[in-house]
Amino acid sequence: MIGVREFFSRLRNEIGWRKEERDLQAELADHLARAEHDNRARGLTPSEARRQARLALGGEDCAKELQRDARGLPWLSALRQDIAYAARGVRRNPGFALLAVLTLGLGMGASTAIFSVANAVLLRPLPYANPSQLVGFSYVRHRGGGTVSSPYVSLNQVEAWRSDSRTLASVGSFVFSALPVRVGDQSVVLATVFADPELMPTLGVVPMVGSNLSGTGSTHKDNSAVISHRLWSEVLHSDPHAVGRTLLVNGESYTIVGILPARFQFPRRDAAFFPEQPELLLPVANIADVWGRDSAQWIAIGRLKPGDGLAQAQVDMDALTARLSAHDPGMKGISVRLEGLQADTTRKARPALMIVLGLSVVLLLIACSNVMNLLVARSAARGREMMVRKALGATTERLVRQMLTESACLTLIAGGFGIFLAALGNRALLSLWPSFLPVTGNVGLDWRLLNFALALSLVSALAAGILPAWHCGRPQVEERQPGERATGGRSFARLQRGLMIAQVALGMALLAGAGLLVNSLGRLNAVDPGFRTAGLLGFELTMPTQPAKSQAEFRQRRLRIMGLYNTILEQMRAIPGVVSVGLITNLPPETRGGMFMGLSIVGLPPKGAQSCNFQITSEDYFSTLAVPIVAGRNFSANDNFEAPPVVIVNQAFAQRFLQGADALDRQLTASFNPGAPRRIVGVVRDMHDRGLGVPSIPTVYVPFRQFAQAYGAVVLRTNLSPDAVFPVVRRRLNQAAPVVALDHFTSIRDRIYRTLDEPRFYTTMAATCALMALVFVTLGLYGVVTFSVLRRTAEIGIRTALGASAATILRGVLWQGTVMALAGVGIGLVLALSAGQVLGQLLFAVKPNDPATLAGAAALVTLVMLAASYIPARRASRVDPLIALRHE
Amino acid sequence: MAESKLDVLQGTLDLMVLQTLAVLGPQHGYGIARRIEQASGDSVLLNQGTIYAALVRLRQRGWIAANWGISENNRRARFYALTTRGRKQLASDASYWQRLTAAVGRVLALEPEREGQ
C-alpha cells in the first residue's frame, strides 16, 4: 500500500511525465559522465571507461524503467496505453464500435428513462419532513370473499384517532374539492383543499409567508385561506403584501393568511378527482357539517411517534377500531389499515410500473448480451493477434485487463449516449404522462438517475467484457493445433449460440408481454361505451354556494340554483347547431369522482352499509347520450320541487339492491334527505360511464328540479366542432350567469381517450421495449450467422467445390439460424407463459396465455429471425470456392 | 566474481542511501552509489541503476529533497539531501535494522540440538 502523500506525488509525476523524463535523462547523463571520468582516472582507455560506466549502471533503459515504475502510477500508464489501444481498435473497425455503442446506448437509454418514471413515482421520498414516519389510512371492507380498500375515512374517526391513539404523534385530514374563485372579471374553478389545521404540521410543512390555518380539528370555522405559491405569483403578481388581502371564493370573502412554499405539493394526489394541483387551502370546519362528518370521504394522514413502527401502530389501530366500532354502526365490517404514505400513494400505479421496469431490465439484458456477442465475435477474430501478443510475453492478466478496458470504454461511451437518449426519452414519456400518476417533484434526470445509469454502464462493461476477456486469457500458444485457423474455435461458436438463444428467448417473452398489453388496450378501446359519443361535448359548471341559515333561505337558494341551471340549459339549447343538451353531476366517463351517498330501500332490510352513486340530471340527459330507458318513464319538466320526489336507477342498481326484481315503484331513501323517500319511476340501461372496461356501478339519477347542487356538468350534442362551439358557450354563459365558472370544456371522445392514459402509458413503454428488443435480437442473429459464415468460408468453399449446390448451402446456413430462433422462441414461450400471470392484473379481456397473441409474437419473431439469417445465408451460397480456399 | 558479492536485500538500499546522505551531506546519485560500494569494501553488488528508483521512492516519502545544481564540468546535476523527516526515519530504521541483525545473528548462533530418541 502506498500512502496518500506518495500517491499524490506519484500522480503529480504522471501528469508532469515529460519533465520528469527530461530530468531523468539529464541525471543519468551526469551519472555516466562522472563514472567515465572516474574510470579514466583509474587508467582505462576512453572506450573501456565508457563501457564500464554503462555496465555498472546496469543498462540505461533498465534504470529508467525502474525509476519510472517507482515514480509514477504504473497502472495509470498501463490504462493510458490500453485506452490508446482501444481507440486504435475503434478507428480500425468503426462499424463494430458504432453497433455496440448504439445497442448498449439504446438499451441503457430506455432503461434509464423508465427508471426515471419509477423513481419519481415509487422511490423518490415524499417532499415532507421525515417522510418515512408518515402513514396513510384506508378503510378495508370485506365484500364477497375479497376485500375492498378505499383511502376515504370519516372525520369522526379522525378525531377519535387523534385523541386516543398511542402510536400516532399527530393526524391531519383533508378533502379535495374545486371552488369558483373570482379572478379579475371572470369566475374560474380552482382546485381546493379543505383541511384541518393539523395537516400542515403533520406533514412538517411551514408556510413560506404568513401562518397556517388556526384553531384545532374540524370545528374552528373562519374565512381564512392559505394559497399556493403559483396563485400568489401568477394571480397576485407576487404581491409582497398578499397576506391580509382578500379573495372572493365561492361567493364569500376569504382573507389570505399564508402562502405555501413553491415546491409544496399536496399529498395523496392519487385520491384526488381532478388532475390540477390545488391552489387554495381552506378550513375543513367550513364544510364538515354540510358534507357530513360521518361519511367516508375525507383523507387522513398520520405521523408516527418517533420509534414507533408501522406494525405497532396497526396493532394499536386495530384495538382502537374494535373499541370505536362498538359505538359507531357505520364502522360495522370495516377495518382500518395503516400503510406508509408513499406505499399507500403509489399502491395503484405500482404493479404497472414494476412490470414496465422489469421489461426495461430485460431489454437491457438483451442489449448487454448482444454487445457481449459482438465482443466475443471480435475477440475470436482477434485470436491470432492475442496469440502473438502472448508469445511476445504479454501476461494473461494484462490481456484480460486490456479487453476489460476496451469494453469499459465502449460501455462508458454508450452510457453517455444512453443518458442523452434517456433525457430525450424522458421528455417523450412526460408528454404521455397520465395526469393521475402520483408523482412527487419533477420527473427529471437527477443524480440518483445518473448513478443508476453509471451502475448500469459498469455492470454492462463487466458483463460484456468478462467473457471475451476470459476467452482471450485462455488460448495458450502451445495448445493451438497447427491446422486450427486463427478465426476462432468451437467454444466461441458455442458461447455465441447460447447467448443468441437466450436473447431470442428474452426478446420473445418481451414481445409476448407487450403483445398482450397492446391487445388488451385495443380491446379496451373497442369497448362500446353504451352511449353515442359522436358530436358529444361537455363542460363543468361550478357556482358559489353557502350553507343556508334558515329553512326559508335554504329553499330560496335551491330555487335560485335550479333557476340558474334552467337558464343555462336554455341558452345552450338555443346555440345554432346544438341538437340536444343535458345536465349531469359528473361528465361521463368519470373514473374517480361521483356523489356517493348512503341509501336504503323501503321495505328491504339493508345489507350492511349501502351506498351508491347519485347523479343529478335533467330530463334531456339520457336522450342527449342516446341511452334508452328500459323500463318505466323518463323525467319530465313536471318532476319539480312541488312534485313527489322521484328517481331513475340503472340496471346495475336494480341488480345489486333489488336482486333483479322489478324496480319500478320501489321507494328508496337517500342519506342527503332521509325524511323523504323517493319513488323509482324508470330504469335506464347501463353504460360505461366509469371508464371503458369498468363495469357499471349502481347509480341513482335525481331530477335537477328536485335537488340542487352547486356543481354539475352540461353535455351537448352538436354537429359543430368543439373549437367552434366553445367561444359561443363561454359568451352565453358569461351573459346569462356571470357567477358560474366554466371548466374542462372537452369532447366526450377526448375524455374517453384520456381515461385510457394510464394503460396507454405503460403499453407504449412496453411496446417500445419490445420493438427495440426485436431490433437488437435481429441484429444479433444477423451478426452471429454472418460470423459463422465467415468462420466456415473455407468449409463452404470445399463443399461447393465437391459439388454442393447453392441451395444446399443456403438451406444449411438458414437451418442454423432457424434452429437458434426456434430454440429461443420455445424457451421464450415458456418464459412468457410463466411470467404472464404477473401481467394478468393489467389485462382487460385478454388472458395472460392468450393463444392468438402468443402465436402471433412467436410467428413474428421466427419470421424476423429467418430474414436475419437469410442475408448471410445467401452470401454463403455465393461463396466462390477458389477464393474461399485461397483464403486458407 | 559475482558469486562472492552480496545481493542487496529489498529495502536495505533505502537505508544505505539515507545513511550515506547523513554522513556525506548533499550528494548526487553517482556519488551515493560509489560511496555505498566503497563503504562496503566493494562487497555489495550494486546495480547502480537501481539507485535512481530508490531516490524517487525516498523523495516521494519526503525523506530526502532534491535540488538541481551545476556540476564541476557545467552539466546539470541533481543533488539529494536528507530532510528532517528523513533523519528521523534513518534513526528508527537503523535501530530496527540493528535489532533485526542481532536477532538473526543470535538465531544463527544456536547449536544444533540433539535429536530425541
Interface residues (C-beta under 8 A of the other chain):
Chain A: G3 R5 E6 S9 R10 N13 D23 L24 A26 E27 L28 A29 D30 H31 A33 R34 A35 D38 A56 L57 G58 G59 E60 C62 A63 L66 Q67 D69 A70 R71
Chain B: H28 G29 Y30 G31 A33 R34 N47 Q48 G49 T50 Y52 A53 A54 L55 V56 R57 R59 Q60 R61 G62 S71 N73 R75 R76 A77 R78
